Amino acid sequence: MKEKEYTFFRLNQDSGIEDNEKVGKPFKIEENNLGTAKYVIFSDLHKGTGRKKSDAFLQNEYTYCYALNYYLEKDFKLILAGDIEEGWGFKLKNVIKRYKNTVFYCEKKFVEKGIQREEGYYFRIIGNHDKGWGKKRVRKLLIPALGNNEVKIYTSVFIGDRILILHGHQGDATSDKLKGIAKNVVRFVTQTVFSWFGRKKDRAATSAQIRKKRDKYLYEWAKDRKLLLIAGHTHRYIFKSSSNVNITKDDLDKFEQELKIEKEKDEKDSIKILRLEEYIKIVKEDISEVGDIPCYFNTGAGDYIDGITGIEIDNGEIKIIKWNSPRFNYKFTGILPDALPDPKRIEVFSESIDEILNQIPTI
């Protein structure tokens, strides 16, 4: 089966269009009024074990916790769309241990709010890098980290009938078909390289051609299925099936200037230079359009060198948002310090979700 055909087959499975007990079940949120709905969707945090060189999420730990508190206060529901933990590179129990008192503590508040309100406020979708969350590990590790409250992980989540959220790795040769081999390579080989040179992103997040092909397949499937699809996996945000060239160029200018400044310092940060060079390379390769029907959106990622991107559905609007991480250093003691600079929330794009849905053909 060719990759595109296999991608469509796997997307059909994980969305529940085709039944398959082996891949689990999607979940449908009954949502009758998008005009009052409030959801925030993050993916690809890739939480590690707190080592500076190998845990790319570490620099955004405080920002993510700050953002979660913001959304909890404003009554958003939280959807985590896969690759939330870096299960290929680290043991999940060690990730839990590192982030239990910070990130998992903040996520737990959404679970508890859902119990109080008797409706879901916390939804998890499986990705390729956190595929290790089988029922046994969920019971043993994840449920205790979230306050011993019942938690399930789904293949996908529908909001109403026309908005579908899933990770986006479905059908990817390395991330789906050969995930067992790829995981072992990352766990036992790549981690050694991480400890020397700093973390490199996974295949779908670094190869421009693979990213563009993944985005194209996801777009074409969503167009065929007449759905508004929100995914992650490729680590670049997409709004209305567009990679938004102008914003990409603005990012490129900013990071090229930052790299120049860092290289001119007497005491250079070699890890920062490597990550800036990697990010600039990705941005340069990302200038492209995906399609003309606004049916495909992508959250971006939570392990960028300067913050986190995500998608909000907020009172009738769908938005790409970015939380910029302030630069600071602190020694981790088990909890986050109180006196730190506030991260900045930026609305990158925003539009009426009803108007977008009206542009997606239904026949």
C-alpha positions as CSV (number, residue, x, y, z in Angstrom):
1,M,0.0,0.0,0.0
2,K,1.5,3.4,-1.0
3,E,2.1,6.0,1.7
4,K,-0.8,8.3,0.7
5,E,-3.2,5.4,0.5
6,Y,-2.0,4.0,3.8
7,T,-2.3,7.5,5.4
8,F,-5.9,7.7,4.3
9,F,-6.6,4.2,5.6
10,R,-5.0,5.0,9.0
11,L,-6.8,8.3,9.3
12,N,-10.1,6.5,8.6
13,Q,-9.3,4.1,11.4
14,D,-8.3,6.6,14.0
15,S,-11.2,8.9,13.2
16,G,-13.7,6.0,13.6
17,I,-14.8,6.1,10.0
18,E,-13.6,2.6,9.7
19,D,-13.9,0.4,12.8
20,N,-10.7,-1.3,14.2
21,E,-10.5,-2.5,17.7
22,K,-6.7,-2.6,17.6
23,V,-6.3,1.1,17.3
24,G,-8.7,2.2,20.0
25,K,-11.6,4.6,19.7
26,P,-12.2,8.3,19.0
27,F,-14.3,10.5,21.3
28,K,-17.1,12.9,20.4
29,I,-17.7,16.0,22.4
30,E,-21.3,17.0,21.9
31,E,-21.0,20.7,21.1
32,N,-24.1,22.5,19.9
33,N,-22.9,26.1,20.1
34,L,-19.5,27.1,18.8
35,G,-20.4,30.7,19.6
36,T,-19.9,30.0,23.3
37,A,-17.4,27.1,23.1
38,K,-13.9,27.5,24.6
39,Y,-11.1,25.0,23.8
40,V,-7.4,25.2,23.7
41,I,-5.4,22.6,21.8
42,F,-1.7,21.9,22.2
43,S,0.5,19.1,20.8
44,D,4.1,18.1,20.5
45,L,5.3,19.3,23.9
46,H,7.8,16.3,24.0
47,K,8.3,16.5,27.7
48,G,11.6,14.9,28.7
49,T,13.4,14.4,32.0
50,G,14.7,17.9,32.6
51,R,18.2,17.6,31.1
52,K,19.1,20.9,29.5
53,K,20.7,19.3,26.4
54,S,18.1,16.6,25.7
55,D,14.8,18.0,27.0
56,A,13.7,20.7,24.5
57,F,10.4,21.3,26.4
58,L,12.4,22.4,29.5
59,Q,12.8,26.0,28.3
60,N,9.0,26.3,28.0
61,E,8.0,24.6,31.2
62,Y,7.1,27.8,33.0
63,T,5.3,29.2,30.0
64,Y,3.2,26.2,29.5
65,C,2.1,26.2,33.2
66,Y,1.4,29.9,33.0
67,A,-0.7,29.3,29.9
68,L,-2.7,26.5,31.5
69,N,-3.5,28.7,34.5
70,Y,-4.7,31.4,32.1
71,Y,-7.0,29.0,30.3
72,L,-8.3,27.4,33.5
73,E,-9.3,30.8,34.8
74,K,-11.0,31.7,31.5
75,D,-12.9,28.4,31.5
76,F,-11.3,26.7,28.5
77,K,-11.3,23.0,28.0
78,L,-7.9,21.4,27.4
79,I,-7.2,19.1,24.4
80,L,-3.7,17.6,24.2
81,A,-3.2,16.3,20.6
82,G,-0.3,13.8,20.9
83,D,3.4,13.7,21.5
84,I,2.9,15.3,24.9
85,E,5.6,13.2,26.5
86,E,8.8,12.2,24.6
87,G,8.3,8.5,25.0
88,W,10.8,7.5,22.3
89,G,13.7,9.2,24.0
90,F,12.8,8.7,27.7
91,K,11.0,6.3,30.0
92,L,7.5,7.7,30.8
93,K,8.0,7.1,34.5
94,N,11.0,9.4,34.5
95,V,9.1,12.1,32.6
96,I,6.3,11.9,35.2
97,K,8.8,12.2,38.0
98,R,10.4,15.3,36.6
99,Y,7.2,17.2,35.7
100,K,4.7,15.8,38.4
101,N,4.8,18.9,40.6
102,T,4.7,21.5,37.8
103,V,3.1,20.5,34.4
104,F,1.0,17.5,35.6
105,Y,-0.1,19.5,38.6
106,C,-1.5,22.2,36.3
107,E,-3.0,19.7,33.9
108,K,-4.7,18.0,36.9
109,K,-6.7,21.1,37.6
110,F,-8.6,20.6,34.3
111,V,-9.4,17.0,35.3
112,E,-10.7,18.1,38.6
113,K,-12.7,20.9,37.1
114,G,-14.3,18.5,34.8
115,I,-15.3,16.3,37.7
116,Q,-16.8,19.2,39.6
117,R,-18.7,20.4,36.5
118,E,-19.6,16.8,35.5
119,E,-18.3,17.4,32.0
120,G,-15.0,16.9,30.2
121,Y,-12.3,19.5,30.6
122,Y,-9.3,17.4,29.9
123,F,-8.9,15.3,26.7
124,R,-5.8,13.3,25.5
125,I,-5.1,12.1,22.0
126,I,-2.3,9.6,21.3
127,G,0.7,10.5,19.2
128,N,3.6,8.5,17.9
129,H,6.1,9.6,20.5
130,D,3.7,8.9,23.4
131,K,2.2,5.7,22.0
132,G,3.6,4.0,25.1
133,W,0.5,5.2,27.1
134,G,-1.2,1.8,27.0
135,K,-3.9,1.0,29.6
136,K,-1.4,-0.5,32.1
137,R,0.9,2.6,32.1
138,V,-2.0,5.0,32.2
139,R,-3.3,3.2,35.4
140,K,0.1,3.0,37.0
141,L,1.7,6.4,36.0
142,L,-0.7,8.9,34.4
143,I,-3.7,8.5,36.6
144,P,-1.7,9.0,39.9
145,A,0.1,12.0,38.3
146,L,-3.3,13.6,37.6
147,G,-4.7,13.1,41.1
148,N,-5.9,9.5,40.8
149,N,-8.7,10.6,38.6
150,E,-9.9,8.5,35.7
151,V,-8.2,9.5,32.4
152,K,-8.5,8.0,28.9
153,I,-6.4,8.5,25.8
154,Y,-8.2,8.6,22.5
155,T,-7.1,8.1,18.9
156,S,-9.0,11.3,18.0
157,V,-11.5,13.8,19.3
158,F,-14.5,15.3,17.5
159,I,-16.0,18.6,18.5
160,G,-19.5,18.3,17.2
161,D,-19.8,16.7,13.8
162,R,-17.4,18.6,11.6
163,I,-14.3,19.5,13.7
164,L,-11.8,16.6,14.1
165,I,-8.6,16.7,16.2
166,L,-5.9,14.0,15.9
167,H,-2.1,13.9,16.0
168,G,-1.3,13.5,12.3
169,H,1.3,10.8,12.3
170,Q,-1.1,8.3,10.8
171,G,0.4,6.6,7.8
172,D,3.9,8.1,8.2
173,A,6.4,5.4,7.4
174,T,8.7,5.9,10.4
175,S,6.2,7.2,12.9
176,D,3.4,4.7,12.2
177,K,4.5,1.6,10.3
178,L,8.1,1.3,11.7
179,K,7.5,3.1,15.1
180,G,9.0,0.2,17.1
181,I,12.3,0.3,15.3
182,A,12.4,4.2,15.3
183,K,11.7,4.3,19.0
184,N,14.6,2.0,19.8
185,V,16.9,4.1,17.7
186,V,15.9,7.2,19.5
187,R,16.0,5.6,23.0
188,F,19.3,3.7,22.8
189,V,21.3,5.6,20.2
190,T,20.1,9.2,19.7
191,Q,20.0,10.0,23.4
192,T,23.8,9.5,23.5
193,V,24.1,12.1,20.8
194,F,21.7,14.4,22.6
195,S,24.0,14.4,25.7
196,W,26.9,15.6,23.6
197,F,25.3,18.1,21.2
198,G,21.8,18.9,22.3
199,R,18.4,17.5,21.2
200,K,17.5,17.2,17.5
201,K,13.9,17.0,16.5
202,D,12.2,13.9,15.0
203,R,12.1,13.0,11.4
204,A,8.7,14.7,10.6
205,A,9.7,17.9,12.4
206,T,13.0,18.5,10.6
207,S,12.7,17.3,7.0
208,A,10.9,20.0,5.0
209,Q,9.8,17.6,2.3
210,I,8.4,15.1,4.8
211,R,6.6,17.9,6.6
212,K,5.1,19.3,3.4
213,K,4.0,15.9,2.3
214,R,2.4,15.1,5.6
215,D,0.5,18.4,5.6
216,K,-0.6,17.8,2.0
217,Y,-1.9,14.3,2.8
218,L,-3.8,15.6,5.9
219,Y,-5.2,18.5,3.9
220,E,-6.4,16.2,1.1
221,W,-8.0,13.7,3.5
222,A,-9.8,16.5,5.4
223,K,-11.0,18.0,2.1
224,D,-12.3,14.6,0.9
225,R,-14.1,14.0,4.3
226,K,-15.5,17.5,4.4
227,L,-14.1,18.1,7.9
228,L,-12.2,20.9,9.6
229,L,-9.1,18.9,10.7
230,I,-6.7,20.1,13.5
231,A,-3.5,18.1,13.8
232,G,0.1,18.4,15.1
233,H,3.1,16.2,14.3
234,T,4.9,18.4,11.8
235,H,5.9,21.1,14.3
236,R,4.7,24.0,12.1
237,Y,1.5,25.9,12.6
238,I,-1.0,26.0,9.7
239,F,-4.0,28.3,9.6
240,K,-6.7,27.8,6.9
241,S,-4.5,25.3,5.0
242,S,-1.7,27.9,4.7
243,S,1.8,28.1,6.3
244,N,1.4,31.9,6.2
245,V,4.5,33.1,4.4
246,N,4.7,36.6,5.9
247,I,4.8,35.4,9.5
248,T,7.4,32.8,8.6
249,K,9.6,35.5,7.1
250,D,9.2,37.7,10.2
251,D,10.3,34.7,12.4
252,L,13.3,34.2,10.1
253,D,14.5,37.8,10.4
254,K,14.2,37.7,14.2
255,F,16.1,34.4,14.7
256,E,18.8,35.3,12.2
257,Q,19.5,38.5,14.2
258,E,19.5,36.6,17.5
259,L,22.0,34.0,16.1
260,K,24.3,36.8,14.9
261,I,24.2,38.4,18.4
262,E,24.9,35.0,20.1
263,K,27.9,34.3,17.8
264,E,29.5,37.6,18.6
265,K,29.5,37.0,22.4
266,D,32.7,36.3,24.1
267,E,31.1,33.4,26.0
268,K,29.0,31.7,23.4
269,D,26.1,29.3,24.2
270,S,26.8,26.4,21.9
271,I,23.5,24.7,22.6
272,K,21.6,27.9,21.8
273,I,23.5,28.4,18.6
274,L,22.8,24.8,17.4
275,R,19.1,25.2,18.1
276,L,18.9,28.6,16.4
277,E,20.7,27.3,13.3
278,E,18.3,24.3,13.3
279,Y,15.2,26.5,13.7
280,I,16.4,29.0,10.9
281,K,16.9,26.0,8.6
282,I,13.3,24.8,9.3
283,V,11.8,28.2,8.8
284,K,13.5,28.7,5.5
285,E,12.2,25.4,4.2
286,D,8.6,26.1,5.5
287,I,7.6,28.8,3.1
288,S,4.8,27.1,1.2
289,E,1.0,26.8,0.7
290,V,-0.9,23.6,1.5
291,G,-4.2,24.1,-0.3
292,D,-7.1,26.4,-1.2
293,I,-9.9,25.0,1.0
294,P,-9.5,26.2,4.6
295,C,-10.1,22.7,6.0
296,Y,-6.6,22.0,7.6
297,F,-5.1,23.6,10.7
298,N,-2.0,22.6,12.7
299,T,-1.2,23.5,16.2
300,G,2.6,23.9,15.7
301,A,4.5,22.6,18.8
302,G,5.4,23.2,22.4
303,D,9.2,22.8,22.1
304,Y,10.2,25.8,20.1
305,I,13.2,27.7,21.3
306,D,11.2,30.7,22.1
307,G,7.8,29.4,23.2
308,I,4.7,27.4,22.4
309,T,2.1,27.6,19.7
310,G,-1.5,26.2,19.8
311,I,-5.0,26.7,18.6
312,E,-7.9,28.3,20.5
313,I,-11.6,27.9,19.7
314,D,-13.0,30.8,21.6
315,N,-16.6,32.1,21.4
316,G,-17.0,31.6,17.7
317,E,-13.4,32.3,16.7
318,I,-10.6,29.9,15.8
319,K,-7.1,31.3,16.5
320,I,-3.5,30.4,16.2
321,I,-1.8,31.6,19.4
322,K,1.7,31.8,20.5
323,W,3.0,32.1,24.0
324,N,6.5,33.6,24.0
325,S,8.8,32.2,26.7
326,P,10.8,34.9,28.6
327,R,14.5,34.3,29.0
328,F,15.6,33.4,32.5
329,N,17.6,30.9,34.4
330,Y,16.6,29.1,37.5
331,K,17.6,26.0,39.4
332,F,14.8,23.4,39.6
333,T,13.8,22.5,43.1
334,G,10.6,20.5,42.5
335,I,8.3,23.5,42.0
336,L,8.4,26.6,39.8
337,P,9.5,29.9,41.5
338,D,6.9,32.6,41.9
339,A,8.8,35.7,40.7
340,L,9.5,35.2,37.0
341,P,8.7,37.3,34.0
342,D,5.2,36.8,32.6
343,P,5.1,35.0,29.2
344,K,3.3,37.0,26.5
345,R,0.3,35.6,24.6
346,I,0.1,36.6,20.9
347,E,-2.9,36.1,18.6
348,V,-1.2,35.2,15.3
349,F,-4.4,34.7,13.3
350,S,-8.1,34.7,14.2
351,E,-11.2,34.2,12.1
352,S,-14.9,33.2,12.6
353,I,-15.1,29.4,12.7
354,D,-18.6,29.4,11.2
355,E,-17.3,31.4,8.2
356,I,-14.5,28.9,7.8
357,L,-16.9,25.9,8.0
358,N,-19.1,27.5,5.4
359,Q,-16.1,27.5,3.0
360,I,-15.6,23.7,3.4
361,P,-17.9,22.0,0.9
362,T,-20.4,19.5,2.4
363,I,-21.5,17.8,-0.8
